[in-house]
Amino acid sequence: MAGTKAHVSDAKKSEVKGLINDFKNNKTVMIVSIKGLPSRQFQDIKKKVRDQALIKVTKKSLMNLAIKESGLDGMKGLVEYVNENCAVLYSNTDAFELSGILAQEKSPQKAKTGQIAPFDIEVKAGPTELVPGPDISALSAVGLAPKVENGKIAVMQDKVIAKEGVVLTDAVTSIMAKLDIIPFEVGIEPVAAFMDGMVYADIKIDREGMLNELLEKFGRALPFAVEIGYVNDQTLDLMIAKAALCEGIITRIVTGEPEPVVEMDAPVAEEAPVKETKVEEKAEESAAGLSSLFG
């Protein structure tokens, strides 16, 4: 009959009430994906993070009902991120800090047929532990160049057997298993979080990617800092070395002294001269570093 409300059992009402209570008593409420995560690994992760967060699996309908009836401003924005493979996480820890913690609690997982390659999967040239037999044909079937060496199969050249984004076939996953190539990691994946009255999406933390990005930016910033004369413990030695190089150039210009010529074929002295001071040694080390930075 139109307009009739669906019956909600007392048990479900109690669960919704409990969810709302948890929402109101925690700084962060996070929707997380547990898709493809084996039960044992899920329980292991729950135990490891229980000092920072509690994770609860509940029905999508009850979770959405609790979100809508929580009375918390802005929280309804979480509804669009809830699906059948989600759980809810509560914590008084910052959402982005939690995301970083979850990123560390992942386990390697072998590839399965039908999965999408997360990146170019490459087999490097070299020996394998496979013995001659049917595996030679299996390796050839995915584009590899096998050869028998010392009683084992060797791969003769590097080869990408699956491009990023392609669906993995039986043949490819079989070879990956044989060669112990494990391209996947499984864990609890942050989807979206409600914190301080706002919903935050895109909260995954790629720790390795962030570290590589920071190292790259540091490599660019260091020579720039030396160039503009910004003094700190990273730039001082290089700035001193740069000044020494400039002094040598100016001296040669003023005195007319010719540029020193390095004899490439000159014999190497049996004993290198002892450096007079530690300062000179440091200057030479810094000059080498400066040369690599400024070319």
Secondary structure, DSSP 8 states (H G I E B T S, - for coil): -TT------HHHHHHHHHHHHHHHT-SEEEEEE-TT--HHHHHHHHHHHTTT-EEE---HHHHHHHHHTS--TTGGGGGGG--TTEEEEEESS-HHHHHHHHHHS-EEE---TT-B-SS-EEE-SEE-S--SSHHHHHHHHTT--EEEETTEEEE-S-EEEE-TT-B--HHHHHHHHHTT---EEE--EEEEEEETTEEEE-----HHHHHHHHHHHHHHHHHHHHHTT--STTTHHHHHHHHHHHHHHHHHHHHT-------TT----SS----S-HHHHHHHHHHHHHHHHH-
